[in-house]
Amino acid sequence: MEKHANSRTAAAGRAARFMALWLMLLLAAACGGDDNELSMNEVLPGAWQLGEYTVEGDEFELVIAQVSFTADGRFTVVYSTENSEEGGRYEAGNDYIRLEYENGGDTQMSLFQVLSFTADRMVLQYKDKEHGITVTATFHKVSRAEAYSRSIPSVLNVLS
């Protein structure tokens, strides 16, 4: 029984980590979801900070601190608890963000629904049917100066 609980906890942790990553992608897609003149391709590139989030179906903590998107279709996720990052490629449409990344040698894909977006805020939703989990998260765009100042501690940690 305890072994099953530990494996479920580990699976939920991995699912939470990947859901957080996908939520960031959904934020990118959110840029095209509102009735305004903004396009996702104009708004998405840059750094996005995780704000509020809700989890339905299981309890876990999202460990994503920040997600960055580039104009050429790449993303990087920085985790708050492990001082680590990972990334891959993304595709975004008016109402979705799809992330593609490597996990244990396998290519994984996650799909996020964009619920809303503005130039500085996105709300994404990820549904993991296998684990019965739905995550809804809000991301706030980080200015270039904030993104730069936040990257300095990461660089210093790597150098020390």
N, C-alpha and C positions, 0 to 999 in steps of 0.2 A: 504494500500500500504506500509506504514512504517512498519507494523507488519510483512509483507512478507519479506521486505528487511532485518529486524533484524533477522528473522529466517533463511534466506539465509546466512547472515553473520555468524551466530552461526554455521550453518551446514558446511560452508566453513572452519571455524576455526577448528571444530572437524575433518573434512576431512584432513585439512592441517597437523594437529597434528599426525593423524594416518598415513598419507602418508609419513611424515618425518620418523616415526618409521619404516615403511616398506622399505623406501629407505635404511635405515641402513641394513636391512636384505638383500636387494639386493646387497649391498656392499659385504656382506659375500659370496654371490653366485658368485660375480664377480671374486673371487679368482680362480675359475675353468674355466673362460671364455676365457683366452688367450692361445695361443699355446706356452706354456712353461711347465716347470717341476713342477710348484707350484700346490698344491692341495688346495682347499678351506678349508678343515679341518686343514691344516697346517697353513694357513695364517689368517683365520678369528678370532680365539680366541684373545681377547685383546680389547683395546679401540680404537674407530674410531671417529674422529672429523669431523663435517660437514664443508665442504668448500663451493665451488660455487654451485649454483643450479639455475634452470630455471623452471618457471611455465607457462604452456600454458592452456588457457581456462578460467581462473579466476585469480584474484589478491589476494594473501595472502602471509604472511611471515612464513617461516618454523621456528619453535621455538625449534627445536632440537639442543642441544649443542654437545652432545656426545652419542654414542651408544657403549655398551660393550657386547661382546659375550664370552660365556664360552665353553670349549671343550665338556661339557655334554649337549649342546643344549638349554641353557638359554640365554636370552638377557635382558639388562636393558637400557632404554633410559633416559637421563637426559635432562630436558627442560631448556632453557636459560631464559625464562621470568617468570617462576613460581617457580623457585628453588625447583622443584619437580622431581620425577622420577617414572617410571613404567616399567613393564617388563612382560615377559612371556616365551614361548618356541619358538624355530625356527627350521626350516629344510632348508638345503641348498643343491642345486645340482650344476651341472656345469654352468647352465645359469639362475638360479632362487634362490630367498630366500623367504620362506613363514614364516610369523610371526603369532603367535596365542597368544591372550591376552584377558583379561577380560575388558569389557566396560559396566558399568552400570548393572552388573550382567549377561550380555550375553557374550558368547565367540565369539570373532571377529577374522577374518583371513584376512591378506593382502598378496598379492603376488607381488614381485619385480622382474624385469628382470635385469640380470647382463649384462651390456653393455661392461665392460672391468675391468681388475684387474691386480695388481702387488702385491708384498709383502707389499707395503706401500700406495697403492692408489686403490680405487674402484669407479666405476661409475655405479649407479643404476637408474632404471626408474620405475615409478609407474603410472598406468593408472586407473583413477576412472571414469568409463563409466557413472555411475549414475549422477555424477556432471559435466561431460565433462572436466575433469582436467587431465593433464599429467605433472608429476614432474620428472625432471632429476637432480640428485644430485651427487656430488663428495665428497668422504670421504677420509680422510688421517689418517693413523694409528698413534696412539699416543704411544710414548715410555713408558715403565713402570715408569720411573722417572717422566715424564710429567703427566701421569695419577695419580700418587700418590700425586704430588704437587697440582693438580687441585682438588683432593678429600678433601684436608684439609679444604678449606673454606666451603665446604658443611657440613662437620662434625662440624665445629665451629658454623655454623648457626643453626644446630639442637640442639647443646648444649646450645646456648644462649637463 
